[in-house]
Amino acid sequence: MGTQAASLNEVDRTFIAEQKIFFIASCSGKEVNLSPRGYNCFRVTGDNEALFLDYAGSGNRTARDIENHGEVTVVFCSFGPKPQILRLFCKGETIDRNDETCQNLFPSDDLRGMRRFVNPHLLR
């Protein structure tokens, strides 16, 4: 049985840090966009917010959906000895790729090829 929390705890943060891939789902109309993300591109920046790199890919749906409605779901899952799914229901915000505060959270090599930062704030 799943549980719902108003903020991330240390167990959540550790689980997120251990995952090699996550998914972001968004919708601004009829279709749901589900996009896998990977690399070392996700940072928890507070109890209720995070930041990840939005790399160029097949389209620009995540940013478009955020600009239209702003709500996204970030999903982390593991399939090892202790399978787990962690969903973050968020209000999204896009941040310009040249934002120095955000850039300082990632190694410069990881910033190559990225379009922008995405800042998901957990919904309460």
Long-range contacts (C-beta under 8 A, 24 or more apart in sequence): 6-48, 6-122, 6-124, 7-47, 7-48, 7-122, 8-44, 8-47, 8-48, 8-88, 8-122, 12-86, 13-44, 15-76, 15-78, 15-84, 15-86, 16-42, 16-44, 16-50, 16-76, 16-86, 17-44, 18-78, 19-76, 19-77, 19-78, 22-74, 22-75, 22-76, 23-74, 23-75, 23-77, 24-52, 24-62, 24-72, 24-73, 24-74, 24-75, 24-118, 25-72, 25-73, 25-74, 25-75, 26-61, 26-62, 26-65, 26-66, 26-69, 26-71, 26-72, 26-73, 26-92, 27-65, 27-69, 27-71, 28-64, 28-65, 28-67, 28-68, 28-69, 29-68, 33-61, 33-62, 33-65, 35-61, 35-62, 39-110, 40-106, 40-107, 40-110, 41-106, 41-110, 41-114, 43-105, 43-106, 45-105, 45-119, 48-121, 48-122, 48-124, 49-119, 49-120, 49-121, 49-122, 50-74, 50-88, 50-119, 50-120, 51-95, 51-102, 51-105, 51-117, 51-118, 51-119, 52-117, 52-118, 52-120, 53-106, 53-110, 53-111, 53-114, 53-117, 53-118, 54-94, 54-114, 54-115, 54-116, 54-117, 54-118, 55-113, 55-114, 55-115, 56-113, 56-114, 56-115, 60-115, 62-92, 62-118, 63-94, 63-115, 63-116, 63-118, 65-92, 66-92, 66-93, 66-94, 66-118, 67-94, 71-123, 72-118, 72-120, 74-120, 88-120, 88-122, 89-122, 89-123, 90-120, 90-121, 90-122, 90-123, 91-120, 91-121, 91-123, 92-118, 92-119, 92-120, 92-121, 93-118, 93-119, 93-120, 93-121, 94-118, 94-119, 95-119
